[in-house]
């Protein structure tokens, strides 16, 4: 296999170095055994086509590798697959100022696109903790969201066109950046969120927008999740919210310890919200004042400088990094925002019964109902013991998600970790249609096999 791929590409585009096999064949999940056979580094759509055609002819399974920041095992190679890394496909091909449209390769880092947009006095609003390492192709393949979904939507909203290589080896140019195109099925949207199971995204046309004219940022302390939803509902009627992010006091304590940050208030509160709005701080202060008077809000502070802006966001954005040393078992679920308090109450009762002695931390994107559940590993348990215990409760957790008509995976995809539970968010009919679609685009089943469903 190695020599065949070296003849197909250049030698420096093929690696079976043991360290590369470990680095490129996994994502941020920590409990899968990694077993890749080779790492391939295409530099163009033509390279990807060569790889797929050769793989199809020789029945070689392929796993895509982007920034590897996912948490579902979607980029894990555990069955001797060939891994296709897009890190060398990072060119910005063209830019149209009139159309505010960027044509780029799939391996462009999210932060690099943000910086490019800023240089053009424009804005790319998809934002999350991993923007410094995640790639645009991976964002598209998982329909990534992040902290600005409330105003700007998911990645899908910004994809104006795609170039993809299907499992058949054929390349498709989809939509060409058009705004209006009423000519039948928009196949572009099938590949957004498909986790590389239908084909590999090689290029994209991404829309940019103008930066918010004004932005204000507040951190507020609250009593409970119901207060959070009440505040969210009130503010949403009165102003243009960009973000509304909540986290518990336990999360704040972990962040302050790990990042050496100061306590934002004179005392601890059960819950905190970082809210960002497209409005000046005086207007938002006036909207918050009645809620302070009624004690719905227990305390509030705002950012008046760029450094304060960065620091207030760090309390939320650094949670995942701060929890990493504790080896958390993570779940990423969603329900309607209005259902968040009832859902959390029910899940907490379940967790109290099932995880006695375990520390459970909640945070999430309240404006879109996306909640992150983090269970920290006790020192007394080995990693396999801990993971097995957590997995034993997943079924009951997802039954609760199904009861609320929610999603078992809000923004990290299904991958390996959630595929056994796909039927808790999708009907049998939907799953069968998805399988039929995969057979059309990937007739030999070589594109990221075993992800989403078997």
DRENPA-613090 format. One record per residue (C-alpha): z, y, x; chain. Coordinates in steps of 0.5 Angstrom, whole numbers. Example, Ala and Ser with C-alpha at 12.3 -4.5 7.8 and 13.67 -1.06 7.14 Angstrom:
REC zz yy xx chaine
REC 16 -9 25 A
REC 14 -2 27 A
//
This chain:
REC zz yy xx chaine
REC 0 0 0 A
REC 2 5 6 A
REC -5 4 9 A
REC -9 4 3 A
REC -6 11 1 A
REC -6 14 8 A
REC -14 12 8 A
REC -14 16 1 A
REC -10 22 3 A
REC -8 24 10 A
REC -3 21 14 A
REC 2 27 14 A
REC 1 26 6 A
REC 4 19 6 A
REC 11 17 8 A
REC 15 11 8 A
REC 21 14 12 A
REC 28 11 9 A
REC 31 18 9 A
REC 25 21 5 A
REC 25 15 0 A
REC 32 17 -2 A
REC 31 24 -2 A
REC 25 24 -6 A
REC 26 18 -11 A
REC 32 21 -15 A
REC 34 27 -19 A
REC 41 30 -20 A
REC 44 23 -23 A
REC 48 19 -18 A
REC 49 12 -21 A
REC 42 9 -21 A
REC 40 5 -15 A
REC 34 8 -11 A
REC 28 3 -9 A
REC 22 7 -8 A
REC 16 4 -4 A
REC 12 10 -1 A
REC 12 18 -2 A
REC 6 21 -3 A
REC 5 29 -2 A
REC -2 31 -6 A
REC -4 38 -5 A
REC -9 39 -10 A
REC -11 36 -17 A
REC -17 32 -14 A
REC -11 29 -9 A
REC -7 27 -15 A
REC -14 24 -19 A
REC -15 20 -12 A
REC -8 17 -13 A
REC -8 16 -20 A
REC -15 12 -20 A
REC -12 8 -14 A
REC -6 6 -17 A
REC -9 4 -24 A
REC -14 0 -20 A
REC -8 -3 -16 A
REC -3 -3 -22 A
REC 2 1 -18 A
REC 7 5 -22 A
REC 8 12 -21 A
REC 14 17 -21 A
REC 13 24 -21 A
REC 18 28 -17 A
REC 19 36 -18 A
REC 25 40 -16 A
REC 29 34 -18 A
REC 34 38 -21 A
REC 34 33 -28 A
REC 40 30 -30 A
REC 37 24 -34 A
REC 34 20 -29 A
REC 27 22 -31 A
REC 25 23 -23 A
REC 28 16 -21 A
REC 24 11 -18 A
REC 28 4 -18 A
REC 23 -1 -18 A
REC 19 0 -12 A
REC 14 5 -15 A
REC 10 10 -11 A
REC 13 17 -12 A
REC 8 23 -13 A
REC 12 29 -10 A
REC 9 36 -12 A
REC 13 40 -7 A
REC 6 42 -3 A
REC 3 44 -9 A
REC 6 51 -9 A
REC 0 56 -9 A
REC -1 62 -14 A
REC -8 61 -16 A
REC -10 68 -19 A
REC -6 73 -24 A
REC -9 77 -29 A
REC -6 84 -30 A
REC -9 85 -37 A
REC -7 78 -40 A
REC -1 78 -36 A
REC -2 71 -34 A
REC -1 67 -28 A
REC -5 61 -26 A
REC -1 57 -21 A
REC 0 50 -18 A
REC 5 45 -21 A
REC 10 45 -15 A
REC 11 53 -15 A
REC 19 54 -15 A
REC 22 58 -21 A
REC 25 63 -17 A
REC 18 64 -14 A
REC 15 66 -20 A
REC 20 70 -22 A
REC 20 74 -16 A
REC 12 74 -17 A
REC 13 77 -24 A
REC 18 82 -21 A
REC 13 85 -16 A
REC 8 86 -22 A
REC 13 90 -26 A
REC 13 84 -31 A
REC 18 79 -32 A
REC 19 71 -33 A
REC 25 70 -37 A
REC 26 62 -36 A
REC 33 62 -33 A
REC 38 57 -31 A
REC 42 55 -25 A
REC 37 51 -22 A
REC 32 56 -21 A
REC 32 56 -14 A
REC 30 49 -13 A
REC 27 47 -20 A
REC 19 47 -20 A
REC 15 50 -26 A
REC 11 43 -27 A
REC 18 40 -28 A
REC 20 45 -33 A
REC 14 44 -37 A
REC 15 36 -37 A
REC 22 37 -40 A
REC 21 43 -44 A
REC 26 47 -40 A
REC 31 52 -44 A
REC 37 55 -40 A
REC 41 61 -42 A
REC 35 66 -45 A
REC 33 61 -50 A
REC 36 65 -56 A
REC 31 71 -55 A
REC 25 68 -50 A
REC 25 61 -53 A
REC 24 54 -49 A
REC 19 53 -43 A
REC 13 51 -49 A
REC 13 59 -51 A
REC 10 61 -44 A
REC 5 55 -43 A
REC -2 58 -44 A
REC -6 53 -41 A
REC -5 46 -37 A
REC -9 42 -32 A
REC -7 35 -33 A
REC -9 28 -30 A
REC -8 23 -35 A
REC -6 15 -33 A
REC -13 14 -34 A
REC -15 18 -28 A
REC -19 23 -32 A
REC -17 31 -31 A
REC -16 35 -37 A
REC -17 43 -38 A
REC -13 45 -44 A
REC -13 52 -47 A
REC -15 56 -41 A
REC -10 61 -42 A
REC -12 63 -49 A
REC -8 66 -54 A
REC -12 64 -60 A
REC -16 57 -60 A
REC -17 54 -67 A
REC -21 48 -65 A
REC -17 42 -67 A
REC -11 39 -64 A
REC -8 43 -58 A
REC -7 37 -53 A
REC -3 42 -48 A
REC 3 41 -53 A
REC 3 33 -52 A
REC 4 34 -45 A
REC 10 39 -45 A
REC 16 35 -46 A
REC 13 28 -44 A
REC 17 27 -38 A
REC 10 25 -34 A
REC 10 19 -38 A
REC 2 21 -41 A
REC 0 24 -34 A
REC 2 29 -29 A
REC 1 36 -30 A
REC -2 39 -24 A
REC -4 47 -25 A
REC -1 51 -31 A
REC -3 58 -34 A
REC 4 62 -35 A
REC 5 68 -39 A
REC 9 74 -37 A
REC 12 79 -41 A
REC 16 86 -40 A
REC 23 86 -37 A
REC 28 88 -43 A
REC 28 96 -43 A
REC 36 96 -43 A
REC 41 90 -41 A
REC 48 90 -42 A
REC 53 84 -41 A
REC 60 83 -43 A
REC 65 77 -42 A
REC 70 76 -48 A
REC 76 72 -49 A
REC 76 68 -55 A
REC 81 63 -59 A
REC 77 58 -61 A
REC 70 55 -63 A
REC 70 58 -70 A
REC 71 65 -67 A
REC 65 64 -63 A
REC 61 62 -68 A
REC 63 68 -72 A
REC 62 73 -67 A
REC 55 70 -65 A
REC 53 71 -73 A
REC 56 78 -73 A
REC 52 80 -67 A
REC 46 77 -68 A
REC 45 81 -75 A
REC 46 88 -71 A
REC 43 87 -64 A
REC 38 83 -60 A
REC 42 78 -56 A
REC 39 75 -50 A
REC 44 70 -48 A
REC 50 68 -52 A
REC 54 63 -47 A
REC 61 59 -48 A
REC 65 55 -44 A
REC 73 53 -44 A
REC 78 56 -40 A
REC 78 49 -36 A
REC 71 51 -34 A
REC 73 58 -31 A
REC 79 55 -27 A
REC 74 50 -24 A
REC 69 55 -22 A
REC 75 60 -20 A
REC 78 55 -15 A
REC 71 53 -12 A
REC 68 59 -12 A
REC 74 63 -10 A
REC 73 68 -16 A
REC 78 73 -19 A
REC 81 72 -26 A
REC 77 76 -30 A
REC 83 78 -35 A
REC 90 79 -34 A
REC 91 72 -38 A
REC 88 66 -39 A
REC 84 65 -46 A
REC 82 58 -49 A
REC 75 60 -49 A
REC 70 65 -46 A
REC 63 68 -48 A
REC 58 71 -43 A
REC 54 75 -48 A
REC 48 79 -46 A
REC 44 84 -50 A
REC 38 88 -50 A
REC 42 94 -51 A
REC 46 99 -47 A
REC 53 97 -46 A
REC 56 103 -51 A
REC 52 101 -57 A
REC 55 93 -56 A
REC 62 96 -54 A
REC 62 99 -61 A
REC 60 93 -64 A
REC 65 89 -61 A
REC 71 94 -63 A
REC 72 92 -70 A
REC 73 85 -67 A
REC 78 87 -62 A
REC 82 90 -67 A
REC 82 84 -72 A
REC 83 80 -66 A
REC 77 75 -67 A
REC 76 78 -59 A
REC 82 77 -55 A
REC 80 81 -49 A
REC 73 84 -47 A
REC 70 87 -40 A
REC 63 89 -39 A
REC 59 90 -32 A
REC 57 97 -30 A
REC 54 95 -24 A
REC 49 90 -21 A
REC 54 86 -17 A
REC 59 86 -23 A
REC 53 83 -27 A
REC 52 78 -22 A
REC 60 76 -22 A
REC 60 76 -30 A
REC 54 71 -30 A
REC 57 67 -24 A
REC 63 65 -28 A
REC 58 61 -33 A
REC 52 60 -28 A
REC 57 56 -23 A
REC 60 51 -27 A
REC 55 45 -26 A
REC 56 47 -18 A
REC 63 47 -19 A
REC 64 41 -22 A
REC 60 37 -18 A
REC 65 35 -13 A
REC 69 31 -19 A
REC 63 27 -20 A
REC 62 28 -28 A
REC 59 24 -33 A
REC 55 29 -37 A
REC 52 29 -44 A
REC 47 34 -46 A
REC 47 34 -54 A
REC 45 39 -59 A
REC 46 41 -66 A
REC 45 47 -71 A
REC 49 53 -68 A
REC 53 53 -75 A
REC 55 46 -74 A
REC 58 47 -67 A
REC 65 48 -69 A
REC 65 42 -73 A
REC 62 38 -68 A
REC 66 39 -63 A
REC 72 38 -67 A
REC 70 31 -69 A
REC 67 29 -61 A
REC 74 31 -59 A
REC 78 27 -63 A
REC 73 21 -61 A
REC 74 23 -53 A
REC 82 23 -54 A
REC 82 16 -57 A
REC 77 14 -52 A
REC 78 18 -45 A
REC 86 18 -45 A
REC 88 21 -38 A
REC 81 24 -37 A
REC 79 31 -36 A
REC 73 33 -41 A
REC 70 40 -40 A
REC 65 43 -45 A
REC 60 49 -44 A
REC 54 51 -47 A
REC 48 55 -50 A
REC 51 57 -57 A
REC 45 61 -59 A
REC 41 54 -59 A
REC 47 49 -61 A
REC 46 46 -54 A
REC 53 43 -51 A
REC 54 40 -45 A
REC 60 35 -44 A
REC 63 34 -37 A
REC 68 28 -36 A
REC 71 28 -29 A
REC 72 22 -25 A
REC 79 20 -24 A
REC 81 18 -17 A
REC 84 12 -20 A
REC 77 9 -22 A
REC 71 7 -17 A
REC 65 10 -19 A
REC 62 4 -23 A
REC 68 3 -27 A
REC 68 10 -29 A
REC 61 10 -31 A
REC 62 4 -35 A
REC 67 6 -39 A
REC 64 13 -40 A
REC 57 9 -42 A
REC 62 5 -47 A
REC 63 11 -51 A
REC 56 14 -51 A
REC 54 9 -57 A
REC 60 13 -61 A
REC 58 20 -59 A
REC 51 19 -61 A
REC 53 16 -67 A
REC 56 23 -68 A
REC 50 27 -66 A
REC 46 23 -71 A
REC 51 24 -77 A
REC 50 32 -75 A
REC 42 31 -75 A
REC 43 33 -67 A
REC 39 31 -61 A
REC 42 26 -56 A
REC 38 30 -50 A
REC 38 38 -51 A
REC 34 40 -45 A
REC 34 35 -39 A
REC 30 30 -43 A
REC 31 22 -44 A
REC 29 19 -38 A
REC 33 13 -36 A
REC 40 15 -39 A
REC 38 16 -46 A
REC 32 12 -48 A
REC 37 6 -51 A
REC 39 11 -55 A
REC 33 15 -57 A
REC 33 12 -64 A
REC 39 16 -66 A
REC 35 22 -65 A
REC 28 20 -67 A
REC 26 15 -73 A
REC 23 8 -71 A
REC 16 11 -74 A
REC 16 17 -69 A
REC 18 12 -63 A
REC 12 8 -65 A
REC 7 14 -65 A
REC 10 16 -59 A
REC 8 9 -56 A
REC 1 9 -59 A
REC 0 16 -56 A
REC 2 13 -49 A
REC -3 7 -49 A
REC -8 12 -51 A
REC -7 17 -45 A
REC -4 12 -40 A
REC -7 5 -42 A
REC -4 1 -36 A
REC 3 4 -37 A
REC 3 7 -30 A
REC 5 14 -31 A
REC 13 14 -30 A
REC 14 7 -33 A
REC 21 6 -37 A
REC 22 13 -38 A
REC 24 15 -45 A
REC 22 8 -48 A
REC 20 1 -45 A
//
